[in-house]
Amino acid sequence: MLRHVTGAAVAAWGLSGLGWLGLAAWSSLGDAGIGPICRASGGALDDVLRPDLLLGTTLMMLAMMGPLTAGPMHHLWHRSLARHRLRAIGLFWLAYIALWSLVGVLFALVAGNASRIGNAVLLVLTLLIALAWQLLPAKATALRRCHLRPPLAVFGARALLDPPWFALRLTAWCVASCWAVMAAALAAQNARPGLLPMLIASAIIVWEQLWRTPLRWDGVAWAMWSMWPRREVVEAA
């Protein structure tokens, strides 16, 4: 199995490990650290954009979403000219982490405002939403779209634009796939500060990406799939 581990996978998991180490060091600072991001932000944009919380959000997204970049980096490495490989991966990562940091800020804003209804109520509500989303066919569709690998130009302006565009598409489909799990993790972190909710959410997201199927009970999933409206397929005579 070790022979099939690519350099891109080692790099992706290494970056994720650095993110988790940064989160652990940041959390050790207590209330000034990353701990309860949503509670610290209070749902206000000015508070979320504070340098300390913005750095904590960026570290969180690097730790959680780093393993998902192994396939894209492998694609960029083998679909770029040798002299442009590092540039393509660098452009991809700049766009990827910037987009995920923006998503993290939006999640913190929404969760910070929603926490006014009560941490326990918010946690139960987000868990129910996450469970329902896991069972819908739209979740599986978004998850499969995360594995799309677009063509990459090797010359001209498109050689500079394609890696960030690839990061934008990947981030959009990943958000569509795992938004409910992340919302539940943020609600859990807001109720009980710590890294455990994020570790659980990250494990679920990475598991789904590796197996390309939502983590769910097959019996309930089949029942939901059978109730989902589908167009009839008429065979040509």
Sequence and secondary structure as in RCSB ss.txt:
>XXXX:A:sequence
MLRHVTGAAVAAWGLSGLGWLGLAAWSSLGDAGIGPICRASGGALDDVLRPDLLLGTTLMMLAMMGPLTAGPMHH
LWHRSLARHRLRAIGLFWLAYIALWSLVGVLFALVAGNASRIGNAVLLVLTLLIALAWQLLPAKATALRRCHLRP
PLAVFGARALLDPPWFALRLTAWCVASCWAVMAAALAAQNARPGLLPMLIASAIIVWEQLWRTPLRWDGVAWAMW
SMWPRREVVEAA
>XXXX:A:secstr
 GGG  HHHHHHHHHHHHHHHHHHHHHTTGGGSSSSHHHHHTT HHHHTSHHHHHHHHHHHHHHHGGGGHHHHHH
HHHTS GGGHHHHHHHHHHHHHHHHHHHHHHHHHHHHHHGGG HHHHHHHHHHHHHHHHHSHHHHHHHHHTT   
    SSTHHHHHHHHHHHHHHHHHHHHHHHHHHHHHHHHHHS SSHHHHHHHHHHHHHHHHTS  S HHHHHHHH
HHS         
